[in-house]
């Protein structure tokens, strides 16, 4: 079975440009998470969805960040306009239906560099 | 509020040594889940183990073992006879509703 699929794997963009990161969760999973990893702040939860509905977006750093999940098989994380401090690895993860103890499976990450 | 503390930032050992990675957590929930993930140099996050708050039985999987103690809110991870391939960053995580990670422990195993 395919795991969580993220694209692009690597992106370098100029400050001020819009960045869109994409995620396809594992089929049948109903919860989706976006995390950001930096050296300074470690792994931070940005937002998570249950059944395509955003449940907690308190980790979204500011209005420049937005996330959508239009259907059960696709989610986007958008940064507009991007800034150098947004450079990080962005992970998408999903978990199946059921109790909160279900294992969360991570994609390979999108490595973003904003210059 | 939930919190996970991994006090050890970095540990270096020589191959075949045993090493224990510490994890202390805080939560007010009575039902919660604890996880360990491994992040090798390639960057992916690899699931290692999940325990629920009602199961304090320790677990062993090959060279890996986990010690869960609710009395001290700890969920420590031991690697026996470490190998160079164990070199990675290891994250402890807690989930009541959302999954919160500790800051990670970088393990370097030298030949």
Backbone of each chain as ProteinMPNN parsed JSONL, in Angstrom:
{"seq_chain_A": "XXXXXXXXXXXXXXXXXXXXXXXXXXXXXXXXXXXXXXXXXXXXXXXXXXXXXXXXXXXXXXXXXXXXXXXXXXXXXXXXXXXXXXXXXXXXXXXXXXXXXXXXXXXXXXXXXXX", "coords_chain_A": {"N_chain_A": [[0.852, -1.204, 0.0], [0.425, 2.26, -0.71], [2.11, 4.848, 1.023], [1.788, 7.892, 2.938], [1.738, 10.532, 0.724], [3.704, 13.147, -0.357], [4.156, 16.278, -1.995], [5.855, 19.13, -3.385], [8.984, 17.29, -3.087], [11.261, 18.715, -2.645], [11.735, 22.201, -2.53], [12.769, 25.309, -3.702], [12.423, 28.682, -3.312], [11.793, 32.143, -3.998], [11.725, 34.85, -1.692], [8.564, 36.175, -0.891], [7.142, 34.872, -2.828], [4.418, 32.66, -3.614], [3.831, 29.573, -2.027], [2.885, 26.242, -2.402], [2.161, 23.324, -0.79], [1.583, 19.858, -1.065], [-0.485, 17.071, -0.198], [-1.26, 13.662, -0.044], [-3.177, 11.595, 1.771], [-3.03, 8.327, 3.376], [-5.123, 5.926, 1.927], [-8.384, 5.662, 3.192], [-7.791, 6.641, 5.65], [-8.841, 8.984, 8.125], [-8.007, 11.188, 9.476], [-5.867, 13.973, 9.241], [-2.71, 15.521, 9.396], [-0.616, 18.391, 9.586], [2.742, 19.113, 9.993], [5.577, 21.078, 11.024], [9.065, 21.152, 10.812], [11.903, 22.447, 12.312], [15.274, 23.387, 13.121], [15.409, 25.036, 15.317], [12.884, 24.972, 16.583], [11.971, 22.408, 16.555], [9.64, 19.713, 16.04], [6.616, 20.884, 15.115], [3.127, 20.981, 15.496], [0.997, 22.115, 13.057], [-1.655, 22.175, 12.01], [-4.645, 20.176, 12.193], [-6.922, 17.874, 10.653], [-10.099, 16.307, 10.887], [-12.048, 14.043, 9.202], [-12.018, 15.746, 6.964], [-12.465, 18.224, 8.045], [-11.2, 21.117, 9.57], [-9.837, 20.855, 12.761], [-8.127, 21.827, 14.753], [-6.301, 24.598, 14.488], [-4.452, 26.012, 15.821], [-1.729, 26.006, 15.801], [-0.89, 27.178, 13.479], [1.259, 29.511, 12.193], [0.825, 32.228, 11.341], [-1.231, 34.574, 9.484], [-0.319, 34.246, 6.937], [-0.181, 31.638, 6.397], [-2.143, 28.95, 5.261], [-4.431, 26.215, 5.201], [-6.051, 23.563, 3.494], [-8.544, 21.04, 3.012], [-10.029, 19.655, 0.692], [-11.172, 17.214, 0.028], [-11.285, 13.721, 1.008], [-8.917, 12.682, 0.14], [-6.931, 14.505, -0.317], [-4.896, 17.27, 0.516], [-3.812, 20.639, 1.061], [-1.17, 22.866, 1.922], [-0.6, 26.181, 2.19], [1.552, 28.927, 1.679], [1.663, 32.315, 1.685], [2.542, 35.614, 1.459], [5.721, 33.985, 1.016], [8.462, 33.749, 3.379], [11.934, 34.003, 4.357], [12.188, 32.834, 6.925], [10.359, 30.852, 6.909], [11.544, 28.643, 5.938], [11.947, 25.229, 6.157], [11.271, 21.78, 7.042], [8.353, 20.334, 5.982], [5.957, 18.234, 7.165], [3.454, 15.928, 6.317], [0.879, 13.954, 7.737], [-1.092, 11.022, 8.433], [-3.886, 9.265, 9.9], [-5.786, 6.348, 10.724], [-9.387, 5.756, 10.881], [-11.053, 5.717, 14.047], [-9.919, 5.147, 17.421], [-8.013, 7.629, 19.239], [-5.595, 6.569, 19.63], [-4.581, 5.393, 17.429], [-1.903, 4.68, 15.218], [0.076, 7.248, 13.832], [0.96, 7.994, 10.617], [3.66, 9.138, 8.717], [4.462, 11.246, 5.911], [7.233, 11.647, 3.61], [8.101, 14.187, 3.781], [8.328, 17.673, 2.847], [10.849, 19.63, 1.701], [11.479, 22.844, 2.239], [12.949, 25.766, 1.05], [13.378, 29.134, 1.421], [14.564, 31.855, -0.174]], "CA_chain_A": [[0.0, 0.0, 0.0], [1.171, 3.504, -0.736], [2.067, 5.608, 2.257], [1.409, 9.291, 2.765], [2.524, 11.067, -0.39], [3.829, 14.602, -0.32], [4.871, 16.921, -3.101], [7.113, 18.597, -3.899], [9.911, 16.831, -2.066], [12.168, 19.833, -2.391], [11.389, 23.421, -3.25], [13.505, 26.533, -3.399], [11.646, 29.777, -3.859], [12.228, 33.47, -3.554], [10.88, 35.54, -0.718], [7.425, 36.863, -1.487], [6.405, 33.975, -3.718], [3.462, 31.732, -3.01], [4.268, 28.173, -1.981], [1.804, 25.288, -2.126], [2.602, 21.962, -0.5], [0.453, 18.963, -1.29], [-0.449, 15.824, 0.567], [-2.279, 12.635, -0.257], [-3.082, 10.673, 2.911], [-3.262, 6.911, 3.109], [-6.53, 5.684, 1.635], [-9.156, 5.164, 4.324], [-7.496, 7.414, 6.858], [-9.784, 10.096, 8.209], [-7.386, 12.341, 10.125], [-4.669, 14.425, 8.539], [-1.941, 16.472, 10.199], [0.538, 19.084, 9.009], [3.773, 19.475, 10.968], [6.755, 21.776, 10.513], [10.258, 20.83, 11.593], [13.07, 23.313, 12.191], [16.278, 23.12, 14.149], [15.151, 25.843, 16.515], [11.6, 24.721, 17.215], [11.629, 20.99, 16.519], [8.437, 19.323, 15.301], [5.453, 21.637, 15.575], [1.863, 20.717, 14.823], [0.414, 23.336, 12.498], [-3.103, 22.035, 11.901], [-5.088, 18.842, 11.831], [-8.278, 17.706, 10.134], [-10.837, 15.06, 11.024], [-13.099, 13.973, 8.185], [-11.852, 16.914, 6.083], [-12.819, 19.453, 8.753], [-10.102, 21.542, 10.456], [-10.201, 20.726, 14.167], [-7.262, 22.669, 15.572], [-5.302, 25.302, 13.679], [-3.763, 26.937, 16.726], [-0.305, 25.999, 15.509], [-0.582, 27.919, 12.256], [2.019, 30.646, 12.727], [0.248, 33.543, 11.055], [-2.207, 34.576, 8.395], [0.29, 33.891, 5.653], [-0.329, 30.189, 6.25], [-3.511, 28.438, 5.19], [-4.506, 24.796, 4.842], [-7.365, 23.111, 3.069], [-8.702, 19.616, 2.725], [-11.288, 19.639, -0.064], [-11.751, 15.865, 0.039], [-10.584, 12.792, 1.914], [-7.667, 12.173, -0.42], [-6.042, 15.576, -0.738], [-4.806, 18.459, 1.357], [-2.76, 21.585, 0.7], [-0.689, 23.864, 2.872], [-0.158, 27.281, 1.342], [2.22, 30.053, 2.33], [1.599, 33.451, 0.78], [3.813, 35.429, 0.764], [6.71, 33.23, 1.784], [9.578, 34.493, 3.958], [13.057, 33.09, 4.654], [12.001, 32.097, 8.189], [9.478, 29.703, 6.654], [12.363, 27.518, 5.498], [11.755, 24.123, 7.101], [10.692, 20.579, 6.449], [6.932, 20.25, 6.296], [5.495, 16.848, 7.11], [2.034, 15.595, 6.367], [0.694, 12.649, 8.357], [-2.496, 10.621, 8.514], [-4.184, 8.183, 10.817], [-7.069, 5.77, 10.33], [-10.56, 5.97, 11.716], [-11.034, 5.001, 15.31], [-9.465, 5.816, 18.614], [-6.878, 8.526, 19.031], [-4.341, 5.852, 19.772], [-4.072, 4.833, 16.191], [-0.592, 5.167, 14.813], [0.117, 8.318, 12.839], [1.949, 7.682, 9.594], [4.183, 10.364, 8.143], [5.073, 11.302, 4.606], [8.683, 11.837, 3.617], [8.392, 15.59, 4.024], [8.643, 18.632, 1.784], [11.931, 20.468, 2.19], [11.269, 24.172, 1.665], [13.955, 26.796, 1.275], [12.957, 30.443, 0.919], [15.781, 32.693, -0.217]], "C_chain_A": [[0.877, 1.239, 0.0], [1.034, 4.191, 0.613], [1.524, 6.994, 2.0], [2.334, 9.891, 1.702], [2.52, 12.583, -0.346], [4.559, 15.093, -1.567], [4.846, 18.431, -2.91], [7.99, 18.078, -2.769], [10.878, 17.934, -1.669], [11.677, 21.038, -3.173], [12.238, 24.567, -2.751], [12.751, 27.667, -4.07], [12.166, 31.102, -3.325], [11.225, 34.072, -2.583], [9.765, 36.295, -1.448], [6.586, 35.99, -2.405], [5.429, 33.115, -2.925], [4.004, 30.317, -3.107], [3.063, 27.308, -1.661], [2.393, 23.905, -1.954], [1.378, 21.056, -0.542], [0.63, 17.65, -0.537], [-1.596, 14.917, 0.166], [-2.175, 11.651, 0.892], [-3.279, 9.233, 2.46], [-4.764, 6.698, 2.93], [-7.24, 5.083, 2.851], [-8.861, 5.889, 5.632], [-8.396, 8.636, 6.912], [-9.23, 11.304, 8.954], [-6.089, 12.68, 9.402], [-4.027, 15.558, 9.329], [-0.894, 17.136, 9.311], [1.468, 19.493, 10.15], [4.872, 20.254, 10.252], [7.936, 21.427, 11.412], [11.384, 21.797, 11.277], [14.05, 22.96, 13.304], [15.917, 23.822, 15.45], [13.906, 25.381, 17.273], [11.171, 23.259, 17.18], [10.406, 20.734, 15.664], [7.232, 20.032, 15.907], [4.221, 21.213, 14.785], [1.269, 22.038, 14.345], [-1.104, 23.273, 12.522], [-3.438, 20.564, 11.744], [-6.571, 18.825, 11.497], [-8.821, 16.346, 10.575], [-11.97, 15.085, 10.008], [-13.163, 15.26, 7.347], [-12.147, 18.241, 6.774], [-11.649, 19.867, 9.639], [-10.561, 21.546, 11.91], [-9.404, 21.698, 15.035], [-6.206, 23.294, 14.67], [-4.486, 26.264, 14.532], [-2.262, 26.995, 16.482], [0.086, 26.744, 14.247], [0.046, 29.244, 12.66], [1.392, 32.007, 12.468], [-0.63, 33.448, 9.814], [-1.606, 34.22, 7.044], [0.133, 32.404, 5.365], [-1.815, 29.834, 6.18], [-3.47, 26.98, 4.751], [-5.938, 24.448, 4.48], [-7.357, 21.611, 2.888], [-10.038, 19.465, 1.987], [-11.952, 18.277, -0.138], [-10.846, 14.946, 0.847], [-9.218, 12.369, 1.389], [-6.679, 13.274, -0.785], [-6.071, 16.735, 0.244], [-3.675, 19.342, 0.837], [-2.419, 22.467, 1.885], [-0.058, 24.971, 2.035], [0.486, 28.364, 2.194], [2.265, 31.194, 1.316], [1.546, 34.754, 1.566], [4.817, 34.698, 1.641], [7.833, 34.153, 2.269], [10.699, 33.504, 4.274], [12.86, 32.283, 5.929], [11.012, 30.95, 8.052], [10.266, 28.484, 6.179], [12.341, 26.424, 6.567], [11.41, 22.876, 6.309], [9.252, 20.501, 6.92], [6.483, 18.808, 6.092], [3.972, 16.813, 7.124], [1.932, 14.19, 6.967], [-0.789, 12.311, 8.377], [-2.654, 9.439, 9.447], [-5.571, 7.645, 10.497], [-8.194, 6.132, 11.279], [-10.399, 5.216, 13.031], [-10.459, 5.836, 16.429], [-8.236, 6.681, 18.34], [-5.555, 7.808, 19.199], [-3.825, 5.25, 18.502], [-2.756, 5.481, 15.795], [-0.724, 6.221, 13.735], [1.272, 8.032, 11.896], [2.352, 8.956, 8.87], [4.624, 10.177, 6.699], [6.558, 11.577, 4.74], [9.081, 13.298, 3.786], [8.626, 16.382, 2.754], [9.663, 19.607, 2.344], [11.839, 21.813, 1.49], [12.41, 25.101, 2.048], [13.466, 28.087, 0.636], [14.178, 31.374, 0.988], [15.433, 34.166, -0.454]], "O_chain_A": [[1.936, 1.267, 0.628], [-0.012, 4.128, 1.259], [0.883, 7.247, 0.981], [3.557, 9.767, 1.783], [1.465, 13.217, -0.305], [5.44, 14.427, -2.109], [3.9, 18.958, -2.326], [7.751, 18.403, -1.606], [11.258, 18.062, -0.505], [11.258, 20.92, -4.325], [12.404, 24.771, -1.548], [12.475, 27.612, -5.268], [12.885, 31.155, -2.327], [10.024, 33.815, -2.666], [9.988, 36.951, -2.466], [5.447, 36.331, -2.722], [5.601, 32.882, -1.729], [4.562, 29.915, -4.128], [2.303, 27.614, -0.742], [3.043, 23.375, -2.855], [0.287, 21.434, -0.114], [1.746, 17.196, -0.282], [-2.745, 15.346, 0.054], [-1.18, 10.933, 0.99], [-3.645, 8.964, 1.316], [-5.571, 7.229, 3.692], [-6.76, 4.125, 3.456], [-9.605, 5.757, 6.604], [-8.685, 9.254, 5.887], [-9.901, 12.331, 9.057], [-5.323, 11.801, 9.007], [-4.71, 16.434, 9.859], [-0.355, 16.512, 8.396], [1.054, 20.122, 11.125], [5.073, 20.114, 9.045], [7.807, 21.41, 12.637], [11.775, 21.953, 10.12], [13.692, 22.32, 14.293], [16.093, 23.276, 16.539], [13.898, 25.405, 18.503], [10.12, 22.909, 17.717], [10.157, 21.441, 14.688], [6.878, 19.805, 17.063], [4.264, 21.099, 13.56], [1.065, 22.961, 15.134], [-1.764, 24.198, 12.993], [-2.632, 19.788, 11.231], [-7.356, 19.638, 11.984], [-8.085, 15.36, 10.628], [-12.754, 16.033, 9.961], [-14.243, 15.78, 7.069], [-12.081, 19.288, 6.131], [-11.145, 19.039, 10.397], [-11.565, 22.175, 12.246], [-9.953, 22.318, 15.946], [-5.327, 22.604, 14.153], [-3.9, 27.218, 14.018], [-1.599, 27.938, 16.914], [1.273, 26.924, 13.976], [-0.567, 30.02, 13.393], [1.444, 32.868, 13.346], [-0.752, 32.395, 9.188], [-2.34, 33.923, 6.102], [0.296, 31.963, 4.227], [-2.63, 30.354, 6.943], [-2.573, 26.57, 4.014], [-6.896, 24.955, 5.065], [-6.319, 20.994, 2.645], [-11.06, 19.176, 2.609], [-13.162, 18.186, -0.344], [-9.778, 15.349, 1.308], [-8.439, 11.759, 2.122], [-5.698, 13.019, -1.484], [-7.128, 17.127, 0.738], [-2.708, 18.855, 0.251], [-3.262, 22.771, 2.729], [0.885, 24.74, 1.278], [0.018, 28.674, 3.289], [2.832, 31.057, 0.232], [0.573, 34.98, 2.286], [4.763, 34.786, 2.868], [8.116, 35.186, 1.663], [10.449, 32.31, 4.44], [13.325, 31.146, 6.006], [10.847, 30.159, 8.981], [9.698, 27.401, 6.036], [12.673, 26.665, 7.727], [11.276, 22.905, 5.086], [8.971, 20.592, 8.115], [6.609, 18.243, 5.006], [3.311, 17.563, 7.843], [2.794, 13.343, 6.732], [-1.638, 13.201, 8.343], [-1.702, 8.717, 9.744], [-6.439, 8.394, 10.048], [-7.981, 6.731, 12.333], [-9.695, 4.209, 13.106], [-10.502, 7.066, 16.398], [-7.523, 6.492, 17.354], [-4.5, 8.385, 18.935], [-2.746, 4.657, 18.485], [-2.535, 6.673, 16.013], [-1.546, 6.094, 12.828], [2.412, 7.853, 12.323], [1.505, 9.751, 8.463], [5.094, 9.109, 6.307], [7.077, 11.723, 5.847], [10.264, 13.61, 3.921], [9.058, 15.849, 1.732], [9.403, 20.315, 3.317], [12.091, 21.913, 0.289], [12.784, 25.206, 3.216], [13.173, 28.121, -0.559], [14.733, 31.632, 2.056], [16.328, 35.009, -0.518]]}, "seq_chain_B": "XXXXXXXXXXXXXXXXXXXXXXXXXXXXXXXXXXXXXXXXXXXXXXXXXXXXXXXXXXXXXXXXXXXXXXXXXXXXXXXXXXXXXXXXXXXXXXXXXXXXXXXXXXXXXXX", "coords_chain_B": {"N_chain_B": [[-2.901, 20.917, 29.636], [-0.599, 19.549, 27.31], [2.613, 18.029, 27.367], [5.873, 17.069, 26.363], [8.964, 15.953, 27.402], [12.254, 15.606, 26.526], [15.084, 15.292, 27.891], [17.693, 14.748, 27.224], [19.769, 15.961, 24.881], [21.714, 15.111, 23.094], [23.365, 12.042, 22.599], [26.239, 10.058, 22.74], [27.642, 6.999, 21.92], [29.619, 4.0, 21.938], [29.7, 1.389, 19.594], [27.869, -1.536, 20.441], [27.417, -0.862, 23.008], [24.9, -0.424, 25.559], [22.094, 1.775, 25.529], [20.016, 4.257, 26.937], [17.204, 6.174, 26.277], [15.585, 8.939, 27.518], [12.237, 9.88, 28.41], [9.824, 12.078, 29.47], [6.515, 12.887, 30.314], [3.637, 15.086, 30.302], [0.259, 15.324, 31.1], [-3.227, 15.967, 31.504], [-5.163, 14.296, 30.854], [-6.799, 11.148, 31.231], [-6.853, 9.104, 29.53], [-4.603, 8.33, 27.144], [-1.961, 8.204, 24.674], [1.253, 6.975, 23.982], [4.198, 7.376, 22.062], [7.079, 6.334, 20.175], [9.265, 7.613, 17.766], [11.575, 7.253, 15.071], [14.051, 9.167, 13.472], [16.018, 8.895, 10.918], [19.154, 9.878, 9.284], [18.284, 10.334, 6.676], [15.865, 11.576, 6.915], [13.118, 10.837, 7.08], [10.25, 10.031, 9.159], [9.978, 7.422, 11.278], [7.814, 5.11, 12.586], [8.02, 3.527, 15.746], [6.924, 2.441, 18.187], [3.827, 2.133, 20.02], [2.03, 2.877, 22.954], [-0.711, 2.532, 25.21], [-2.361, 4.4, 27.813], [-3.354, 2.702, 29.704], [-1.937, 0.439, 29.766], [0.701, -0.707, 31.211], [2.588, -2.545, 30.782], [5.835, -3.558, 30.058], [7.695, -3.563, 26.994], [9.414, -5.544, 24.613], [11.299, -5.597, 21.696], [13.236, -7.207, 19.758], [16.332, -5.739, 19.803], [15.38, -3.537, 20.987], [13.721, -1.989, 23.723], [11.087, -0.922, 25.897], [10.15, 1.075, 28.64], [7.507, 1.794, 30.53], [6.231, 3.899, 32.892], [3.73, 4.977, 34.781], [3.658, 6.162, 37.263], [5.822, 7.822, 37.419], [5.475, 9.252, 35.18], [6.872, 8.517, 32.839], [8.425, 7.275, 29.874], [10.578, 5.43, 28.814], [13.216, 4.494, 26.536], [15.18, 1.864, 25.524], [18.073, 0.817, 23.883], [19.684, -2.078, 23.212], [22.974, -3.35, 22.948], [24.002, -1.497, 20.929], [24.116, -0.35, 17.498], [25.811, 0.975, 14.619], [23.922, 1.669, 12.725], [21.835, 2.468, 14.258], [22.1, 5.103, 14.698], [20.549, 8.148, 14.836], [17.878, 10.577, 15.135], [15.75, 10.437, 17.84], [12.388, 10.549, 18.673], [10.066, 11.126, 21.218], [6.58, 10.954, 21.754], [3.3, 12.22, 22.545], [-0.137, 11.564, 22.684], [-3.278, 12.78, 23.272], [-5.495, 14.162, 22.2], [-4.38, 15.61, 19.952], [-1.173, 14.966, 18.417], [1.749, 15.404, 20.113], [5.164, 16.27, 20.061], [8.308, 15.535, 21.659], [11.48, 17.258, 21.946], [13.393, 15.714, 20.868], [16.121, 13.321, 20.797], [19.387, 13.133, 19.835], [21.117, 10.424, 18.74], [24.272, 9.108, 18.49], [26.122, 6.535, 17.279], [29.175, 5.162, 17.447], [31.631, 3.339, 15.588]], "CA_chain_B": [[-1.908, 21.072, 28.58], [0.259, 18.389, 27.09], [4.026, 18.362, 27.191], [6.806, 15.947, 26.324], [10.322, 16.434, 27.66], [13.385, 14.719, 26.301], [16.133, 16.135, 28.458], [18.972, 14.447, 26.579], [19.813, 16.522, 23.534], [22.571, 14.282, 22.265], [24.073, 10.963, 23.28], [27.21, 9.357, 21.902], [28.083, 5.723, 22.479], [30.396, 3.14, 21.053], [28.948, 0.199, 19.188], [27.653, -2.636, 21.388], [26.974, -0.349, 24.315], [23.476, -0.205, 25.751], [21.805, 3.195, 25.716], [18.614, 4.539, 27.295], [16.713, 7.505, 25.938], [14.559, 9.278, 28.5], [11.066, 10.654, 27.991], [8.88, 12.406, 30.539], [5.374, 13.551, 29.699], [2.63, 15.702, 31.168], [-1.085, 15.453, 30.546], [-4.301, 15.84, 32.49], [-6.075, 13.267, 30.371], [-6.588, 9.814, 31.806], [-6.631, 8.224, 28.376], [-3.641, 8.934, 26.226], [-1.105, 7.25, 23.992], [2.659, 7.378, 23.891], [4.84, 6.861, 20.852], [8.461, 6.672, 19.826], [9.573, 7.653, 16.346], [12.992, 7.375, 14.724], [14.302, 9.961, 12.275], [17.395, 8.674, 10.46], [19.705, 11.019, 8.529], [17.526, 10.558, 5.449], [14.833, 12.557, 7.243], [11.742, 10.378, 7.294], [9.864, 9.696, 10.535], [9.631, 6.008, 11.296], [7.112, 4.695, 13.802], [8.641, 2.413, 16.45], [6.053, 1.793, 19.16], [2.706, 2.843, 20.609], [1.491, 2.31, 24.193], [-1.808, 3.314, 25.759], [-2.175, 4.763, 29.219], [-3.837, 1.642, 30.589], [-1.101, -0.736, 29.604], [2.05, -0.379, 31.664], [3.482, -3.671, 30.543], [6.998, -3.207, 29.254], [7.726, -4.282, 25.734], [10.721, -5.788, 24.02], [11.265, -5.968, 20.291], [14.631, -7.367, 19.36], [17.274, -5.007, 20.649], [14.663, -2.389, 21.539], [12.783, -2.224, 24.82], [10.459, 0.291, 26.39], [9.734, 1.017, 30.036], [6.446, 2.777, 30.755], [5.896, 4.01, 34.312], [2.794, 6.078, 34.992], [3.94, 6.823, 38.544], [6.814, 8.874, 37.182], [5.153, 9.837, 33.87], [8.03, 8.316, 31.98], [8.317, 6.24, 28.836], [11.972, 5.388, 28.373], [13.515, 3.609, 25.409], [16.536, 1.322, 25.635], [18.642, 0.032, 22.784], [20.71, -2.996, 23.707], [24.005, -3.666, 21.952], [23.757, -0.52, 19.87], [24.821, -0.506, 16.225], [25.976, 2.235, 13.896], [22.661, 1.96, 12.028], [20.882, 3.065, 15.201], [22.349, 6.547, 14.736], [19.362, 8.849, 14.355], [17.203, 11.361, 16.167], [14.6, 9.694, 18.345], [11.367, 11.421, 19.236], [8.974, 10.617, 22.032], [5.393, 11.753, 21.453], [2.129, 11.984, 23.383], [-1.381, 11.934, 22.027], [-4.594, 12.663, 23.885], [-6.236, 14.426, 20.974], [-3.371, 15.83, 18.923], [0.116, 14.336, 18.703], [2.767, 16.386, 20.479], [6.474, 15.658, 20.1], [9.424, 16.101, 22.392], [12.465, 17.926, 21.112], [14.237, 14.707, 20.242], [17.467, 13.003, 21.276], [20.246, 12.67, 18.743], [21.976, 9.312, 19.147], [25.369, 8.789, 17.581], [26.788, 5.296, 17.634], [30.464, 5.115, 16.748], [32.16, 1.967, 15.469]], "C_chain_B": [[-1.051, 19.809, 28.499], [1.692, 18.846, 26.892], [4.851, 17.092, 27.195], [8.212, 16.51, 26.478], [11.331, 15.326, 27.412], [14.617, 15.518, 26.694], [17.486, 15.922, 27.782], [18.944, 14.98, 25.147], [20.597, 15.604, 22.601], [23.281, 13.246, 23.127], [25.016, 10.314, 22.287], [27.651, 8.095, 22.63], [28.936, 5.009, 21.454], [29.572, 1.889, 20.777], [29.01, -0.876, 20.275], [27.317, -2.154, 22.797], [25.458, -0.308, 24.364], [23.241, 1.292, 25.995], [20.317, 3.363, 26.006], [18.294, 5.989, 26.997], [15.521, 7.811, 26.844], [13.428, 10.093, 27.885], [10.156, 10.84, 29.191], [7.741, 13.202, 29.924], [4.46, 14.152, 30.751], [1.31, 15.738, 30.419], [-2.093, 15.327, 31.671], [-5.299, 14.767, 32.058], [-5.758, 11.923, 31.016], [-6.378, 8.778, 30.714], [-5.713, 8.933, 27.397], [-2.762, 7.824, 25.661], [0.299, 7.832, 23.871], [3.313, 6.674, 22.71], [6.338, 7.152, 20.897], [8.579, 6.593, 18.308], [11.075, 7.803, 16.181], [13.111, 8.224, 13.463], [15.767, 9.77, 11.879], [17.884, 9.87, 9.655], [18.948, 11.313, 7.236], [16.285, 11.414, 5.679], [13.433, 12.05, 7.493], [11.499, 10.055, 8.765], [9.314, 8.284, 10.536], [9.008, 5.647, 12.634], [7.824, 3.492, 14.41], [7.665, 1.684, 17.358], [4.946, 2.726, 19.61], [2.288, 2.112, 21.875], [0.313, 3.157, 24.62], [-1.654, 3.439, 27.262], [-2.621, 3.685, 30.186], [-2.967, 0.397, 30.552], [0.335, -0.392, 29.977], [3.026, -1.525, 31.453], [4.636, -3.236, 29.651], [7.046, -4.083, 28.005], [9.146, -4.415, 25.228], [10.502, -6.202, 22.573], [12.708, -6.029, 19.803], [15.57, -6.661, 20.314], [16.623, -3.801, 21.319], [13.775, -2.819, 22.7], [12.293, -0.876, 25.345], [9.946, 0.073, 27.804], [8.766, 2.157, 30.298], [6.094, 2.766, 32.234], [5.001, 5.23, 34.522], [3.123, 6.849, 36.257], [4.94, 7.964, 38.387], [6.581, 9.581, 35.842], [6.335, 9.72, 32.918], [7.793, 7.162, 31.008], [9.678, 6.15, 28.173], [12.23, 4.276, 27.367], [14.966, 3.166, 25.523], [16.901, 0.536, 24.391], [19.781, -0.789, 23.358], [21.692, -3.301, 22.586], [23.852, -2.78, 20.723], [24.645, -0.787, 18.649], [24.889, 0.846, 15.534], [24.664, 2.642, 13.213], [21.593, 2.539, 12.955], [21.058, 4.583, 15.292], [21.191, 7.28, 14.068], [18.921, 9.818, 15.443], [15.949, 10.596, 16.558], [13.651, 10.646, 19.054], [10.371, 10.621, 20.051], [7.773, 11.518, 21.77], [4.223, 11.294, 22.307], [0.887, 12.388, 22.611], [-2.555, 11.682, 22.947], [-5.613, 12.988, 22.784], [-5.254, 14.646, 19.826], [-2.029, 15.272, 19.366], [1.167, 15.408, 18.92], [4.1, 15.672, 20.642], [7.376, 16.325, 21.126], [10.42, 16.696, 21.408], [13.465, 16.96, 20.482], [15.578, 14.526, 20.93], [18.267, 12.47, 20.098], [21.191, 11.611, 19.274], [23.026, 9.083, 18.071], [26.067, 7.544, 18.103], [28.045, 5.193, 16.776], [30.979, 3.68, 16.692], [33.347, 1.744, 16.389]], "O_chain_B": [[-0.824, 19.114, 29.49], [1.952, 19.908, 26.326], [4.564, 16.154, 27.939], [8.6, 17.435, 25.765], [11.265, 14.254, 28.012], [15.125, 16.322, 25.912], [18.327, 16.821, 27.772], [18.181, 14.497, 24.311], [20.192, 15.357, 21.465], [23.736, 13.538, 24.234], [24.65, 10.052, 21.141], [27.991, 8.131, 23.812], [28.969, 5.364, 20.276], [28.84, 1.407, 21.641], [30.034, -1.091, 20.923], [26.974, -2.952, 23.67], [24.802, -0.173, 23.331], [24.075, 1.979, 26.585], [19.472, 2.703, 25.401], [19.009, 6.904, 27.406], [14.57, 7.033, 26.921], [13.637, 10.887, 26.967], [9.766, 9.873, 29.846], [7.973, 14.092, 29.106], [4.5, 13.782, 31.924], [1.25, 16.133, 29.254], [-1.84, 14.657, 32.673], [-6.178, 14.384, 32.829], [-4.604, 11.609, 31.307], [-5.8, 7.716, 30.945], [-6.03, 10.01, 26.893], [-2.81, 6.676, 26.102], [0.481, 9.034, 23.68], [3.009, 5.52, 22.409], [6.794, 8.083, 21.561], [8.084, 5.671, 17.661], [11.757, 8.392, 17.019], [12.367, 8.028, 12.502], [16.653, 10.412, 12.443], [17.108, 10.783, 9.372], [18.978, 12.446, 6.754], [15.711, 11.928, 4.719], [12.621, 12.772, 8.072], [12.444, 9.833, 9.522], [8.315, 7.988, 9.88], [9.61, 5.857, 13.687], [8.189, 2.554, 13.702], [7.575, 0.457, 17.317], [5.095, 3.948, 19.587], [2.199, 0.885, 21.889], [0.321, 4.372, 24.421], [-0.915, 2.686, 27.897], [-2.298, 3.748, 31.372], [-3.247, -0.585, 31.241], [1.09, 0.144, 29.165], [4.169, -1.464, 31.907], [4.424, -2.615, 28.61], [6.508, -5.19, 27.975], [9.971, -3.517, 25.393], [9.649, -7.034, 22.263], [13.311, -5.005, 19.48], [15.594, -6.963, 21.507], [17.254, -3.124, 22.13], [13.156, -3.882, 22.662], [12.974, 0.146, 25.252], [9.382, -0.974, 28.123], [9.144, 3.328, 30.291], [5.698, 1.731, 32.769], [5.461, 6.369, 34.45], [2.896, 8.057, 36.324], [4.905, 8.944, 39.131], [7.391, 10.407, 35.421], [6.74, 10.691, 32.279], [7.061, 6.215, 31.295], [9.902, 6.72, 27.106], [11.545, 3.253, 27.357], [15.872, 3.995, 25.609], [16.133, -0.299, 23.914], [20.729, -0.244, 23.924], [21.305, -3.487, 21.432], [23.605, -3.264, 19.618], [25.735, -1.35, 18.743], [24.11, 1.75, 15.837], [24.342, 3.828, 13.137], [20.568, 3.04, 12.493], [20.237, 5.265, 15.906], [20.892, 7.062, 12.894], [19.507, 9.874, 16.524], [15.181, 10.163, 15.699], [14.05, 11.435, 19.911], [9.896, 9.57, 19.621], [7.935, 12.723, 21.583], [4.158, 10.142, 22.736], [0.863, 13.433, 21.961], [-2.814, 10.55, 23.357], [-6.486, 12.175, 22.48], [-5.304, 13.928, 18.827], [-1.779, 15.124, 20.562], [1.445, 16.216, 18.034], [4.179, 14.616, 21.269], [7.237, 17.51, 21.426], [10.225, 16.642, 20.194], [14.286, 17.358, 19.656], [16.103, 15.444, 21.56], [17.884, 11.494, 19.452], [21.986, 11.884, 20.173], [22.707, 8.89, 16.898], [26.544, 7.515, 19.237], [27.981, 5.146, 15.548], [30.789, 2.904, 17.629], [33.91, 0.649, 16.415]]}, "name": "protein", "num_of_chains": 2, "seq": "XXXXXXXXXXXXXXXXXXXXXXXXXXXXXXXXXXXXXXXXXXXXXXXXXXXXXXXXXXXXXXXXXXXXXXXXXXXXXXXXXXXXXXXXXXXXXXXXXXXXXXXXXXXXXXXXXXXXXXXXXXXXXXXXXXXXXXXXXXXXXXXXXXXXXXXXXXXXXXXXXXXXXXXXXXXXXXXXXXXXXXXXXXXXXXXXXXXXXXXXXXXXXXXXXXXXXXXXXXXXXXXXXX"}
